[in-house]
Amino acid sequence: MTRGFYTRLAWTGIQKNRQLYYPYFLSGIVMVMVFYIFHFLATSEVVHTLPGKAVLPYLFYIGEGAVGLFSIPFLFYTNASLIRKRKRELGLYNILGMNKRNIASVLFRETVISYGIVVVIGTFVGFLFSKIAELVLVNIMGRQVDYSIYVDWKGALVVLVVFAVIYLMILANALWQIHANNPIELLHSDSQGERPPKSRMFLTVLSFVLIGAGYCAAADVTAVEYQLAQIFVTVVLLIAGTFLLFICAFVVLCRILQNRKTYYYQTSHFVTISTMAYRMKRSGASLAAICVLVTLVLVACSFSVSFYAGSMEVLQRTYPYDLSVRVEIPPEKIGNELAEGTCTEGYRAGIDAIISSVMGSVQSDAGQSAEQGSFMQAQAGVGGEGCAVYFANMLAMFVDGRLDLGRDMRDTWFTPGSGQYPGWTEGNEEIVWLHVLSLEAYNRLCGTTEKLGDDEVFVILEKGEYQADRIVLNDSGAGLNVNPAAKAVPKMTDASISLDNDRTRDDRITAHGCRNVFLVVSDLYDFMGGEEGSMRYAQKNYMAYDWEYYWNLSASEEALYAIYDQVQAHIRAESEAADTEKTMCFLKLERGENYYALAGAVLFIAVVMDSVFIAVTALIMYYKQISEGYEDQRRFSIMRKVGMTQKEIKSSINSQMLTVFALPLLVAGVHLVFTSNIVYMMQKMVIADNKPLMIRVMVITYLLFAMVYSLVYGMTSRTYYGIVNRGD
């Protein structure tokens, strides 16, 4: 054959089948573009200057890997749909004298052309949009940076290699399909008769069992970071159950409706139900894939948007002061500390001196402070001077809603440091993180003038109200009455739990998901039982006395960071000199920037991935419409000849298509409802505990996606109508 014959034949095949190839090219271009953008952001110098720079590149590398892995099944699916429609053409080549080796040469050239178009255009578009993506990320985080436009050649090389491997795998799959069929089968591949779908009751029942088990497993998740295996099992159960539901259960439903003669033998139902049975048999897997993708979009969008929207509220609640210093006081020294301040005198004097020095050397600018947003808003009750308070922080137990300090926490299901406990609640018992403070400290923090009787305490919850009228103090059942007058929640910095009995230095974890409870007593030291009581609680309740010193400062970022660095160095030096105290220092600006950066990065990645999933869903729907359009073309042509009117045919088409394409959206909505507990637990893991916000975001997300889904359905259904009506 003449040189270039196979290449011309390959190019002609692409042009003649452009209705199939253009979406195939588009899907590959989208994957290459997103892959390049994630790699670009992971290595971007701008990203490495943003808050949260320690975690952002890691997140983008994860996104890059996820896109690369997802590209394999997605491009395989689109290529398989393309080859399926071209089998007759390839069989004709074989009949006309081309052997399978010649056909393989044509397919090889088509794959090379496809790879070249996809990689070149995808990388170029990725280069154009990479700086836009960087700009969007920077704006999400509210930062300003200098830009320099450049091509990430290393990223382009990674794209070339990764997608070369993927397209080689696609070529191997196409060659196998050609090799496994003889020419006659290829030539008549689209005219072979189709067996009626079977009712598979066992698999139908199994689909509901798997989905029900997945829902139960999702509802049982109480700590995401310790139940990743259970979440993975939940996802597998739901995916398997969803595929069986669409492949088998809906076929059984059609069979049941067919057996109802009065319902089935009506003009509006006869064609719809009979056609749907075959359609669910052929396209059940595609519809299940659409349902899974829609569920992923809804879950990712719900979590990321609610995390981002609630991040500022979390910041204000967790770090209510611009600067916070915490020093743990050994139990044996707490008596002298409360009386004379022997342990913290050096800390306080040094912090006051540092703040006075830095604030005196810079001009405070109220306008500048306002421009820097919510990170430095002053809180009432503290103003511009320090506020020092003492707390006893410890684990305690709620039994039937009543606070019980007589329980030995070492005998519960909670095992410090093991990470194996299932959560903070078991049966009628709940472990809480209790903060015991004096009435004087409470009134100072809250700006109140509350009073307590001799046998009374205040019990204040972050959410809701304490319902019991007493608390239990010891094993004998002795207790105190609860005064319900106090409602205000004290403003405290991020709480931590001390884990070991040896009280070593680096032994704290954040109390994710553990409910904060505040116990206000007349006198802190007397209530804890003096030295004897302090040691008892320290052992069985993992108790620690903390001195906390809060400041709100109206200053520039530079001044705040200068104060923060000097205070950190000072308290480190004091702690090393004392050789006993554990210390922590929090700057709201620094913590807020990192937290907000994490929320912004999660939102950005979720938006990009959701856009990819929506594009994938649209392309799956497009290929499904094309394949079913050609299959239904002859069927509806016959219906016209036997007397069905155009109006009846159009009504039948609308009915079955709306039913088929509404099912994935409806099932995805049910999945979202029953897996919302996992989304909520993910929120609690990042201390964004705001369930009403999450529910609102879920509802809005579902409604908005339903609109987008309907738009995609309307656009792809036009292709189906156009193909079916060609029979006229």
C-alpha positions in Angstrom: 0.0 0.0 0.0 1.1 3.6 -0.6 3.0 5.4 2.1 0.6 7.2 4.4 -2.4 5.1 3.4 -3.1 3.9 7.0 -2.5 7.5 8.3 -5.0 8.9 5.8 -7.5 6.1 6.7 -7.1 6.8 10.4 -7.6 10.6 9.9 -10.6 9.9 7.6 -12.1 7.6 10.2 -11.8 10.3 12.9 -13.4 12.9 10.6 -16.3 10.6 9.5 -17.0 9.8 13.2 -16.5 13.2 14.6 -19.8 13.1 16.5 -18.1 10.3 18.6 -14.5 11.6 18.5 -15.0 15.2 19.5 -16.5 14.3 22.9 -13.7 11.7 23.3 -11.1 14.4 22.6 -12.8 16.8 24.9 -12.8 14.3 27.8 -9.1 13.7 27.3 -8.3 17.4 27.1 -10.2 18.1 30.3 -8.3 15.4 32.1 -4.9 16.6 30.8 -5.7 20.2 31.7 -6.8 19.5 35.3 -3.8 17.1 35.7 -1.4 19.8 34.6 -3.0 22.5 36.7 -2.8 20.4 39.9 0.9 19.7 39.2 1.5 23.3 38.4 -0.1 24.4 41.8 1.8 21.7 43.7 5.1 23.1 42.5 4.1 26.8 42.3 6.3 29.3 44.1 3.3 31.4 44.8 1.5 28.5 46.6 4.7 28.0 48.7 4.3 31.6 50.0 0.6 31.2 51.0 -0.6 30.4 54.5 -0.8 26.7 54.9 2.2 26.2 52.6 3.2 23.1 54.5 0.0 21.3 53.5 -1.1 22.9 50.2 1.4 21.2 47.9 0.5 17.8 49.5 -3.2 18.4 48.8 -2.5 19.3 45.2 -0.3 16.3 44.7 -3.2 14.2 46.0 -5.5 15.9 43.5 -3.1 15.3 40.7 -2.9 11.6 41.6 -6.7 11.3 41.9 -7.2 12.9 38.4 -4.6 10.6 36.9 -6.2 7.5 38.4 -9.7 8.6 37.5 -8.6 9.3 33.9 -8.0 5.6 33.3 -11.6 4.2 33.7 -13.1 7.4 32.3 -11.1 7.4 29.1 -11.5 3.6 28.8 -15.3 4.1 29.0 -15.4 6.8 26.3 -13.1 4.8 24.0 -15.1 1.6 24.6 -18.3 3.5 23.5 -16.4 4.8 20.4 -15.1 1.3 19.4 -18.5 -0.2 20.0 -20.1 2.1 17.4 -17.2 1.5 14.9 -17.2 -2.3 15.0 -19.3 -2.4 11.8 -16.9 -0.1 10.0 -13.9 -2.1 11.1 -15.6 -5.3 10.1 -16.2 -3.9 6.6 -12.5 -3.1 6.4 -11.8 -6.8 7.1 -14.3 -8.0 4.5 -12.7 -5.6 1.9 -9.3 -7.3 2.3 -7.6 -5.7 5.3 -6.4 -8.3 7.8 -6.4 -7.7 11.6 -2.8 -6.5 11.5 -3.8 -3.8 9.0 -6.7 -2.8 11.2 -4.4 -2.7 14.2 -2.1 -0.3 12.2 -5.1 2.0 11.6 -6.1 1.9 15.3 -2.5 2.6 16.3 -2.4 5.7 14.2 -5.8 6.8 15.4 -4.6 6.4 19.0 -1.4 8.4 18.2 -3.4 11.2 16.6 -5.9 11.2 19.6 -3.0 11.3 22.0 -1.3 14.1 20.2 -4.4 16.2 20.0 -5.4 15.6 23.6 -1.9 16.2 25.1 -1.0 19.3 23.0 -4.3 21.1 23.4 -4.8 19.9 27.0 -1.4 21.1 28.1 -1.8 24.4 26.3 -5.2 25.0 27.8 -3.8 23.9 31.2 -1.0 26.5 30.8 -3.5 29.2 30.0 -5.7 28.3 33.0 -3.0 27.5 35.5 -2.4 31.1 36.3 -6.1 31.7 36.5 -6.4 28.8 38.9 -3.5 30.2 41.0 -5.3 33.6 41.0 -8.6 32.0 42.2 -6.8 30.2 45.0 -5.0 33.4 46.1 -8.3 35.3 46.1 -10.0 32.6 48.1 -7.4 33.0 50.8 -7.6 36.8 50.6 -3.9 37.3 49.8 -2.0 39.5 47.3 1.1 38.2 45.5 3.3 39.2 42.6 2.8 37.1 39.4 5.2 35.8 36.9 3.9 33.8 33.9 6.0 30.7 33.0 5.5 27.1 31.7 6.0 24.2 34.0 8.0 22.1 31.7 8.5 19.4 34.3 4.7 19.2 34.6 4.3 19.0 30.8 6.8 16.1 30.8 4.8 14.3 33.5 1.7 14.8 31.4 3.3 13.3 28.4 4.5 10.2 30.2 1.3 9.6 32.3 -1.1 9.9 29.4 1.2 8.0 27.0 0.8 5.1 29.4 -3.0 5.5 29.6 -3.4 5.7 25.8 -1.2 2.6 25.3 -3.6 0.8 27.7 -6.5 2.1 25.7 -4.9 0.9 22.4 -4.3 -2.6 23.9 -7.9 -2.8 24.9 -9.2 -1.8 21.5 -6.8 -4.3 19.8 -8.1 -7.0 22.0 -11.7 -6.3 21.1 -10.8 -6.5 17.4 -8.8 -9.7 17.9 -11.6 -11.4 19.9 -14.2 -11.0 17.1 -14.4 -12.4 13.6 -15.2 -10.1 10.6 -18.8 -11.3 10.4 -19.5 -10.6 14.0 -18.0 -7.1 13.6 -20.0 -6.4 10.5 -23.3 -7.3 12.2 -22.5 -6.1 15.7 -25.3 -3.5 15.7 -28.0 -5.7 14.2 -27.8 -8.7 16.4 -31.0 -9.6 18.3 -31.1 -8.9 22.0 -32.4 -11.4 24.5 -35.1 -10.2 26.9 -33.7 -9.1 30.3 -34.0 -11.6 33.1 -35.5 -10.9 36.5 -32.7 -11.6 39.0 -34.5 -11.6 42.3 -31.5 -12.7 44.3 -29.3 -9.9 43.0 -32.1 -7.5 43.5 -32.5 -8.4 47.1 -28.7 -8.3 47.5 -28.6 -4.7 46.1 -31.0 -3.5 48.9 -29.1 -5.5 51.5 -25.8 -3.9 50.4 -27.2 -0.4 50.3 -28.9 -0.9 53.7 -25.6 -2.2 55.2 -23.8 0.8 53.7 -26.3 3.2 55.3 -25.9 1.5 58.7 -22.2 1.6 58.5 -22.3 5.3 57.6 -24.6 6.1 60.5 -22.2 4.2 62.8 -19.2 6.4 62.0 -18.3 8.5 65.1 -14.6 9.4 64.5 -13.5 9.7 60.9 -9.7 9.7 61.7 -10.1 6.4 63.5 -12.6 4.7 61.2 -11.2 5.1 57.7 -11.5 1.3 57.1 -15.2 1.5 58.0 -15.7 4.5 55.7 -14.0 2.6 52.9 -16.2 -0.4 53.5 -19.2 1.9 53.4 -18.2 3.3 50.0 -17.6 -0.1 48.6 -21.0 -1.4 49.8 -22.9 1.6 48.4 -21.1 1.4 45.0 -21.7 -2.3 44.7 -25.3 -1.9 45.9 -25.9 1.0 43.5 -24.7 -1.0 40.5 -26.8 -4.0 41.3 -29.8 -1.7 41.9 -29.6 -0.2 38.5 -28.6 -3.3 36.6 -31.0 -5.8 38.3 -33.6 -4.1 40.6 -35.1 -1.7 38.1 -35.4 -4.5 35.6 -37.3 -6.5 38.2 -39.5 -3.4 38.8 -40.3 -3.2 35.0 -41.2 -6.9 35.0 -43.5 -6.4 38.0 -45.2 -3.6 36.2 -45.5 -5.7 33.0 -47.4 -8.3 35.0 -50.0 -5.8 36.0 -52.1 -6.1 32.9 -54.4 -3.2 33.6 -51.4 -0.9 34.0 -49.2 -2.3 31.3 -51.6 -2.5 28.4 -52.1 1.2 28.0 -50.7 3.3 25.2 -48.8 5.6 27.6 -47.3 2.7 29.5 -46.8 -0.2 27.1 -43.9 1.2 25.1 -42.3 3.0 28.0 -42.2 0.0 30.4 -41.1 -2.6 27.7 -38.4 -0.3 26.4 -37.2 0.7 29.9 -36.6 -3.0 30.7 -34.2 -3.4 27.8 -32.7 0.1 28.5 -31.9 -0.7 32.1 -30.4 -4.0 31.1 -28.1 -2.3 28.6 -27.4 1.0 30.4 -27.8 0.1 34.0 -24.1 0.3 34.6 -23.9 3.7 33.0 -26.8 5.0 35.1 -25.1 3.6 38.2 -21.9 5.3 37.3 -23.8 8.6 36.9 -25.4 8.0 40.3 -22.0 7.4 42.0 -20.5 10.4 40.3 -23.4 12.6 41.3 -23.1 11.4 44.9 -19.4 12.2 45.0 -20.1 15.7 43.6 -22.8 16.3 46.2 -20.7 15.0 49.2 -17.5 16.8 48.1 -19.4 20.1 47.5 -21.4 19.9 50.7 -18.3 19.3 52.9 -16.0 21.8 51.2 -18.6 24.6 51.1 -19.8 24.1 54.7 -16.1 23.9 55.9 -15.2 27.1 54.1 -18.4 28.9 55.0 -18.1 28.0 58.7 -14.3 28.5 59.0 -14.5 32.0 60.3 -17.1 31.1 62.9 -14.8 28.2 64.0 -11.8 30.5 64.2 -13.7 33.1 66.4 -15.0 30.3 68.7 -11.7 28.4 69.0 -9.4 31.5 69.2 -11.4 34.3 70.7 -8.3 36.4 71.6 -5.5 37.8 69.4 -2.8 36.2 71.7 -3.2 33.4 74.1 -0.6 31.8 76.4 -1.2 28.6 78.4 1.0 27.3 81.1 0.3 24.0 82.9 0.8 24.2 86.7 1.9 21.0 88.4 -0.8 19.9 90.9 1.5 20.0 93.8 2.2 23.7 93.1 -1.3 24.9 92.4 -2.0 26.0 96.0 1.0 28.4 96.1 0.3 29.5 92.6 -3.3 30.5 93.3 -2.2 32.3 96.5 1.0 34.1 95.2 1.4 33.4 91.5 4.9 31.8 92.1 4.9 29.7 88.9 3.6 32.3 86.4 5.1 35.5 87.7 8.0 35.4 85.3 5.8 34.5 82.3 3.4 37.4 82.9 6.1 40.0 83.5 8.0 39.0 80.4 4.8 38.9 78.2 3.8 42.4 79.5 7.2 43.8 78.8 7.3 42.4 75.2 3.9 43.7 74.3 4.7 47.1 75.8 8.0 47.3 73.9 6.6 46.2 70.5 3.5 48.3 70.8 5.5 51.3 71.9 7.8 51.0 68.9 5.1 51.0 66.2 2.2 53.3 65.5 -1.1 51.5 66.0 -3.3 51.9 63.0 -7.0 51.2 63.6 -7.8 51.4 59.9 -5.1 48.9 59.1 -6.4 46.6 61.8 -9.9 46.8 60.3 -8.6 45.9 56.8 -7.0 42.7 58.1 -10.5 41.2 58.6 -11.9 39.0 61.2 -8.6 37.6 62.5 -8.1 40.6 64.8 -11.5 41.7 66.0 -11.4 42.6 69.7 -13.7 40.7 72.1 -15.6 42.5 74.9 -14.4 42.0 78.4 -10.7 42.0 77.7 -10.0 45.1 75.6 -6.4 46.2 75.4 -5.1 44.6 78.6 -4.2 41.1 79.5 -6.7 38.8 81.2 -5.3 35.9 83.4 -7.5 33.0 84.6 -7.0 29.5 86.0 -8.8 26.3 84.9 -8.8 22.7 85.9 -9.2 20.8 82.6 -10.0 17.1 82.7 -12.1 14.3 81.2 -15.4 13.5 83.0 -18.5 11.4 82.3 -22.1 12.2 81.6 -24.3 9.3 82.7 -27.9 9.6 81.6 -27.2 13.3 81.1 -25.9 13.9 84.6 -22.3 15.0 85.2 -20.5 12.4 87.3 -17.0 13.2 88.7 -16.8 10.0 90.6 -16.1 7.8 87.6 -12.5 6.6 87.0 -11.9 7.5 83.4 -9.1 4.9 83.2 -11.8 2.2 83.4 -13.8 3.4 80.4 -13.5 2.4 76.7 -11.3 5.5 76.2 -7.6 4.4 76.0 -5.3 7.4 75.9 -3.0 7.6 72.9 -4.2 4.3 71.3 -6.5 5.9 68.7 -8.7 2.8 68.9 -11.7 4.1 70.9 -14.9 4.3 68.7 -15.9 7.8 69.9 -16.9 9.8 72.9 -20.3 8.2 73.4 -21.3 4.6 74.3 -24.8 3.7 75.4 -26.0 6.1 78.1 -22.5 7.3 78.8 -20.6 10.2 77.2 -17.1 11.4 77.8 -16.8 15.2 78.0 -14.0 17.6 78.2 -14.7 19.5 81.5 -13.3 22.9 82.3 -13.6 23.8 86.0 -13.2 27.5 86.8 -14.0 29.8 89.7 -16.9 32.1 89.8 -14.6 35.1 89.7 -12.9 33.9 86.5 -16.2 33.1 84.9 -17.6 36.6 85.6 -14.4 38.2 84.3 -14.4 36.3 81.0 -18.2 36.7 80.4 -18.6 40.2 81.7 -21.3 39.1 84.1 -22.1 39.4 87.8 -23.4 36.0 88.6 -23.6 34.6 92.2 -23.5 31.1 93.6 -24.8 29.6 96.9 -22.6 27.4 99.1 -23.9 24.1 97.6 -24.4 25.3 94.0 -22.5 25.2 90.8 -23.1 26.3 87.2 -23.0 23.7 84.4 -22.8 25.3 81.0 -22.7 23.5 77.6 -21.5 24.9 74.3 -24.8 23.8 72.8 -28.1 23.3 74.6 -28.7 23.4 78.3 -27.8 21.0 81.2 -31.1 19.2 82.1 -30.2 17.5 85.4 -30.6 19.4 88.7 -27.4 18.0 90.3 -23.9 16.8 89.6 -22.3 13.7 91.2 -18.9 14.3 93.0 -17.7 10.9 94.2 -18.5 7.2 94.4 -20.7 7.6 97.4 -23.2 9.7 95.3 -22.7 13.0 97.1 -23.3 16.0 94.9 -24.1 19.6 94.4 -27.2 21.4 93.1 -27.0 23.1 89.7 -28.0 26.7 89.5 -29.6 27.3 86.0 -29.1 31.1 86.0 -25.9 31.3 84.1 -26.2 30.9 80.3 -23.1 32.6 78.8 -20.3 30.3 77.5 -16.8 31.4 78.6 -14.5 32.4 75.8 -11.5 30.0 75.9 -8.7 29.1 73.6 -8.5 25.7 71.8 -8.8 22.9 74.3 -6.3 20.0 74.6 -6.3 16.7 76.4 -3.2 15.5 78.3 -2.8 11.8 77.6 -0.2 10.1 79.8 0.1 9.7 83.5 3.8 10.7 83.5 3.0 14.2 82.4 5.7 14.4 79.7 6.1 17.4 77.5 4.7 16.4 74.1 1.6 14.5 75.0 -1.4 16.5 73.9 -4.0 16.0 71.2 -6.9 18.3 70.2 -10.2 17.1 71.5 -11.9 16.6 68.2 -15.6 15.8 68.7 -15.4 15.8 72.5 -18.0 18.1 73.9 -16.8 21.0 76.0 -18.5 21.5 79.3 -17.9 24.3 81.8 -18.3 23.8 85.5 -18.3 27.1 87.5 -17.6 26.7 91.2 -17.3 29.2 94.1 -13.6 28.4 94.7 -11.5 26.3 92.3 -8.9 24.9 94.7 -11.4 24.0 97.5 -13.8 22.4 95.0 -11.0 20.2 93.6 -10.2 19.0 97.1 -6.9 20.8 97.7 -3.7 18.9 97.1 -5.2 15.5 97.8 -8.1 16.1 95.4 -5.9 17.5 92.7 -3.7 14.4 92.6 -6.8 12.1 92.6 -8.3 13.9 89.6 -4.9 14.1 87.9 -4.7 10.3 87.9 -8.2 9.2 87.1 -9.4 12.1 85.0 -6.2 13.1 83.2 -6.6 16.4 84.9 -4.3 19.4 84.4 -4.3 22.9 86.0 -3.8 25.6 83.4 -3.0 29.3 83.7 -4.1 31.1 80.6 -3.2 34.7 79.7 -5.2 36.4 77.0 -4.6 39.6 75.0 -6.5 41.5 72.3 -4.2 43.8 70.4 -5.0 46.4 67.7 -1.8 46.2 65.6 -0.4 45.4 62.2 0.4 41.8 61.1 4.1 42.6 61.4 3.7 43.8 65.0 1.6 40.8 65.9 4.1 38.4 64.5 6.9 40.2 66.3 5.1 39.9 69.6 4.2 36.2 68.9 7.9 35.3 68.1 9.2 37.1 71.1 6.6 35.7 73.5 7.2 32.1 72.2 11.0 32.5 72.8 10.3 34.0 76.3 7.9 31.3 77.5 10.2 28.6 76.1 13.1 30.0 78.1 11.0 30.3 81.3 9.7 26.7 80.8 13.2 25.3 80.4 14.3 27.2 83.5 11.4 25.8 85.6 11.9 22.3 84.0 8.3 21.3 84.8 5.7 23.5 83.2 4.2 22.8 79.8 3.5 25.8 77.7 1.6 26.7 74.5 1.3 30.0 72.7 -1.5 30.8 70.2 -1.7 33.7 67.7 -5.1 34.0 66.2 -3.7 35.6 63.0 -1.3 32.7 62.5 -3.7 29.9 63.4 -6.5 31.6 61.4 -4.4 32.0 58.3 -3.4 28.3 58.3 -7.0 27.1 59.0 -8.5 29.4 56.4 -5.9 28.3 53.9 -6.8 24.7 54.5 -10.5 25.5 54.1 -9.8 27.5 50.9 -7.6 24.7 49.4 -10.2 22.1 50.2 -12.9 24.3 48.5 -10.7 24.9 45.5 -9.8 21.3 45.0 -13.5 20.3 45.5 -14.7 22.8 42.9 -12.1 21.6 40.4 -12.9 17.9 41.0 -16.6 18.6 41.0 -16.3 20.3 37.6 -14.4 17.3 36.3 -17.1 14.9 37.7 -19.9 17.0 36.1 -18.1 17.0 32.8 -17.6 13.2 33.1 -21.3 12.8 33.9 -22.3 14.9 30.9 -20.1 12.9 28.6 -21.5 9.6 29.9 -25.0 10.9 29.3 -24.0 12.0 25.8 -22.5 8.7 24.8 -25.5 6.9 26.4 -27.9 9.1 24.4 -26.0 8.4 21.1 -25.8 4.6 21.6 -29.5 4.4 22.6 -30.5 6.7 19.8 -29.1 4.4 17.2 -30.6 1.4 18.9 -34.0 2.9 19.2 -34.1 4.4 15.7 -35.3 1.3 14.0 -37.7 0.4 16.8 -39.5 3.7 16.7 -39.6 3.6 12.9 -41.5 0.3 13.1 -43.8 1.8 15.6 -44.7 4.6 13.2 -45.5 2.0 10.5 -47.8 0.0 12.8 -49.9 3.1 13.6 -48.4 5.0 16.6 -48.7 8.7 16.1 -45.8 11.1 16.4 -47.4 12.6 19.5 -47.7 9.2 21.2 -44.1 8.3 20.3 -42.8 11.6 21.6 -44.8 11.2 24.8 -43.4 7.7 25.2 -39.8 8.9 24.6 -40.2 11.8 27.1 -41.7 9.5 29.7 -39.0 6.9 29.6 -36.1 9.3 29.3 -37.2 11.5 32.2 -37.7 8.4 34.3 -34.4 6.9 33.4 -32.3 10.0 33.9 -34.2 11.1 37.0 -33.4 7.9 38.8 -29.6 8.6 39.3 -30.4 12.0 40.7 -33.1 10.7 43.1 -30.9 7.8 44.3 -27.9 10.1 44.8 -30.2 12.4 46.9 -31.1 9.4 49.1 -27.4 8.4 49.4 -26.6 12.0 50.4 -29.2 11.9 53.2 -28.0 8.6 54.6 -24.3 9.4 54.4 -24.7 12.9 55.8 -23.4 11.6 59.1 -20.0 11.0 57.5 -19.9 14.5 56.1 -20.8 15.8 59.6 -18.1 13.7 61.2 -15.6 15.1 58.7 -16.7 18.5 59.8 -16.2 17.6 63.4 -12.7 16.3 62.6 -11.8 19.8 61.3 -13.7 21.3 64.4 -16.3 22.9 62.1 -19.1 21.6 64.1 -22.1 23.3 62.6 -24.8 20.9 61.6 -27.5 23.4 60.6 -25.0 25.1 58.2 -24.2 21.7 56.7 -27.8 20.8 56.1 -28.5 24.2 54.4 -25.5 23.7 52.2 -26.6 20.2 51.3 -30.1 21.3 50.3 -28.8 24.2 48.3 -26.1 22.0 46.6 -28.6 19.4 45.7 -31.0 21.9 44.2 -28.3 23.7 42.2 -26.9 20.4 40.9 -30.4 19.3 39.9 -30.6 22.4 37.8 -27.2 21.7 36.2 -28.1 18.0 35.7 -31.4 19.0 34.0 -29.6 21.4 31.7 -27.1 18.6 30.7 -30.0 16.2 30.2 -31.8 18.7 28.0 -28.7 19.3 25.9 -27.8 15.6 25.4 -31.5 14.6 24.8 -31.5 16.8 21.7 -28.9 14.4 20.2 -31.1 11.4 21.0 -34.2 13.0 19.4 -32.2 14.0 16.3 -30.9 10.4 15.8 -34.3 8.8 16.5 -36.1 11.1 14.1 -33.7 10.2 11.2 -35.9 7.2 10.8 -38.5 9.5 9.2 
